[in-house]
Structures are given as structure tokens and as C-alpha cells.
């Protein structure tokens, strides 16, 4: 007499589970790589946004330094990347008297110093610095920073290590 085996096997073998886990792991590694790239691109966009904001900030400082005749303080004609020493802390606008307690050159020095400090500060750019040049009625504002954080200290905007944002304004 022939005995018929009626039991059926169900479930997964160990080999099938291991293959599924390997495929899942490769997918997770791909997602981790995409996440790392997204974080890096987000940081790059943030740095470029700061550079753009600070260049427009300087353009506003230049325009606001003009007197009633349209004369812009010569302190803005050539700004180097060196931060320099802090200006007098007594230079401020007294809102009660609506008068400035300093000269226009002192106010320009105060604004330039703090602009440079913001570029390199904690919420600024890595190795951030800026400079301004004037050619006739055109000002060129250049913001430089070490985007890759590899210690770039030169001022050559053509190198791959140093990123630059340039803004030209005409006053």
C-alpha cells in the first residue's frame, strides 16, 4: 500500500531571508548616501544665502552713507578683507535727540567693522571675509568663504577651494 504524504511546507528558508536582508541593506545604504548629499547641498545653499544677504547688506550701507548731495563716504571706496580694530563704542545714533554722536567716517568705520565681523562670526561663513572696490560710480562687493572647509586662505576667486559671491551696484 502506498502512503501519501499530505504535509506541505510553508514559510521561508534561511537562504531566502538572508537574500531579502541583503537587498534591504543595500537599499538603506543608498538612502543614507542620498541623505548625506541632501545635507551637504542644504549647507551649500545656506552659505550662499548668507553671502548674498551680506553683499546686499553692504550695498545698503553704501547707499545709506550718502549725504544730501549724494556724496558717499570715501571709507567705502576700498575695503580690504582684514577685520582691523574695533571702532569707538561711542559711535551711535541717539534716538532721543535724533542726532548721530559721531562723524560720517566714524559711522562708516563702525558699519564696515561689524559687517566684517558678521561675515566671519559664528552664524557667518567658514573663513568668511569680504571686500569692496570702487570704479567710478560702480561698487563691486565680493564675499569669499571656504565652502569645503579645507583651510583656503587666499583671496583668489578662481580657485576651486574658495567660493565667491560678487555683486556690482551703481550709485
C-alpha positions as semicolon CSV with decimal commas, in nm:
position;residue;x (nm);y (nm);z (nm)
1;X;0,000;0,000;0,000
2;X;0,118;0,339;-0,089
3;X;0,118;0,610;0,180
4;X;0,053;0,957;0,061
5;X;0,237;1,244;0,229
6;X;-0,016;1,519;0,287
7;X;0,204;1,766;0,477
8;X;0,306;2,078;0,293
9;X;0,592;2,304;0,382
10;X;0,532;2,673;0,418
11;X;0,741;2,971;0,516
12;X;1,082;3,093;0,407
13;X;1,412;2,920;0,412
14;X;1,712;3,077;0,579
15;X;1,869;3,149;0,240
16;X;1,566;3,346;0,121
17;X;1,565;3,555;0,439
18;X;1,936;3,633;0,404
19;X;1,892;3,744;0,042
20;X;1,600;3,969;0,138
21;X;1,804;4,124;0,422
22;X;2,096;4,188;0,185
23;X;1,871;4,364;-0,069
24;X;1,712;4,570;0,211
25;X;2,057;4,667;0,346
26;X;2,177;4,784;0,004
27;X;1,864;4,999;-0,027
28;X;1,922;5,153;0,315
29;X;2,284;5,236;0,227
30;X;2,157;5,412;-0,086
31;X;1,913;5,616;0,123
32;X;2,192;5,711;0,365
33;X;2,403;5,834;0,072
34;X;2,115;6,041;-0,062
35;X;2,059;6,189;0,285
36;X;2,427;6,286;0,316
37;X;2,419;6,455;-0,024
38;X;2,099;6,641;0,068
39;X;2,253;6,772;0,391
40;X;2,564;6,888;0,206
41;X;2,359;7,065;-0,063
42;X;2,144;7,228;0,205
43;X;2,456;7,361;0,380
44;X;2,591;7,496;0,050
45;X;2,263;7,674;-0,020
46;X;2,265;7,820;0,333
47;X;2,618;7,957;0,287
48;X;2,532;8,112;-0,048
49;X;2,223;8,271;0,104
50;X;2,434;8,429;0,379
51;X;2,682;8,558;0,120
52;X;2,401;8,711;-0,084
53;X;2,239;8,870;0,222
54;X;2,568;9,017;0,343
55;X;2,651;9,161;0,000
56;X;2,311;9,330;-0,014
57;X;2,364;9,447;0,343
58;X;2,686;9,619;0,235
59;X;2,514;9,773;-0,067
60;X;2,252;9,917;0,167
61;X;2,527;10,053;0,396
62;X;2,697;10,218;0,098
63;X;2,375;10,378;-0,025
64;X;2,272;10,491;0,322
65;X;2,606;10,665;0,382
66;X;2,531;10,923;0,112
67;X;2,471;11,274;0,235
68;X;2,211;11,515;0,096
69;X;2,434;11,597;-0,202
70;X;2,468;11,227;-0,291
71;X;2,828;11,216;-0,174
72;X;2,920;10,870;-0,039
73;X;3,175;10,848;0,238
74;X;3,517;10,755;0,089
75;X;3,560;10,485;0,356
76;X;3,355;10,258;0,128
77;X;3,579;10,314;-0,177
78;X;3,830;10,042;-0,093
79;X;3,751;9,789;0,180
80;X;4,005;9,513;0,232
81;X;3,939;9,172;0,385
82;X;4,127;9,250;0,709
83;X;3,887;9,298;1,001
84;X;4,103;9,554;1,182
85;X;4,043;9,706;1,522
86;X;3,705;9,782;1,670
87;X;3,582;10,137;1,620
88;X;3,485;10,367;1,902
89;X;3,194;10,224;2,104
90;X;3,064;10,578;2,148
91;X;2,959;10,598;1,784
92;X;2,582;10,558;1,774
93;X;2,258;10,724;1,679
94;X;2,084;10,881;1,976
95;X;1,716;10,814;1,908
96;X;1,604;11,057;2,179
97;X;1,786;11,352;2,024
98;X;1,772;11,211;1,669
99;X;2,136;11,303;1,619
100;X;2,441;11,096;1,543
101;X;2,710;11,110;1,807
102;X;2,989;11,053;1,554
103;X;3,114;11,171;1,217
104;X;3,013;11,004;0,890
105;X;3,361;10,849;0,863
106;X;3,333;10,707;1,215
107;X;2,989;10,568;1,134
108;X;3,123;10,413;0,811
109;X;3,413;10,255;1,003
110;X;3,166;10,123;1,261
111;X;2,941;9,970;0,992
112;X;3,231;9,820;0,796
113;X;3,384;9,663;1,107
114;X;3,059;9,499;1,213
115;X;2,987;9,383;0,858
116;X;3,323;9,204;0,851
117;X;3,259;9,053;1,195
118;X;2,923;8,916;1,078
119;X;3,088;8,752;0,777
120;X;3,332;8,557;0,993
121;X;3,115;8,515;1,303
122;X;2,951;8,205;1,443
123;X;2,649;8,244;1,218
124;X;2,855;8,370;0,927
125;X;3,057;8,185;0,667
126;X;3,351;7,947;0,722
127;X;3,661;8,168;0,689
128;X;3,423;8,437;0,563
129;X;3,555;8,772;0,454
130;X;3,457;9,047;0,219
131;X;3,598;9,337;0,026
132;X;3,466;9,631;-0,171
133;X;3,622;9,817;-0,461
134;X;3,501;10,127;-0,640
135;X;3,540;10,220;-1,004
136;X;3,365;10,548;-1,080
137;X;3,001;10,511;-0,979
138;X;3,023;10,129;-0,961
139;X;3,098;9,939;-0,643
140;X;3,192;9,572;-0,651
141;X;3,119;9,378;-0,335
142;X;3,293;9,040;-0,308
143;X;3,213;8,787;-0,037
144;X;3,462;8,498;-0,003
145;X;3,438;8,182;0,205
146;X;3,588;7,835;0,239
147;X;3,289;7,627;0,130
148;X;3,465;7,291;0,159
149;X;3,632;7,386;0,489
150;X;3,974;7,276;0,372
151;X;4,168;7,575;0,503
152;X;4,163;7,801;0,196
153;X;4,301;8,140;0,296
154;X;4,385;8,305;-0,034
155;X;4,172;8,570;-0,200
156;X;4,164;8,421;-0,548
157;X;3,804;8,363;-0,652
158;X;3,915;8,143;-0,940
159;X;4,029;7,856;-0,720
160;X;3,807;7,558;-0,651
161;X;3,868;7,578;-0,277
162;X;3,737;7,931;-0,231
163;X;3,382;8,032;-0,320
164;X;3,296;8,389;-0,403
165;X;2,979;8,587;-0,446
166;X;3,012;8,914;-0,638
167;X;2,762;9,196;-0,652
168;X;2,801;9,514;-0,852
169;X;2,593;9,819;-0,771
170;X;2,580;10,154;-0,936
171;X;2,511;10,461;-0,728
